[in-house]
């Protein structure tokens, strides 16, 4: 079974920081995958202010097509 690769974007406020898979981002930013997943939740967004924190957003393919690589 083929697993889809999910891409995530990191932002600090309105400033773009990085993009990659959770594994790649965890290594590059010296944090855990569990922390990055939490920073992508609505709970984290409600507990923190927008401009002072790192936010993680899952990137979604809007075309809806399958990737045949």
Buried (B, 14 or more C-beta within 10 A) or exposed (E): EEEEEEBBBBBEEEEEBBBBBBEEBBEEBEEEEEBBBEBBEEEBEEEEEEEEBBBBEEEEEEEEEEEEE
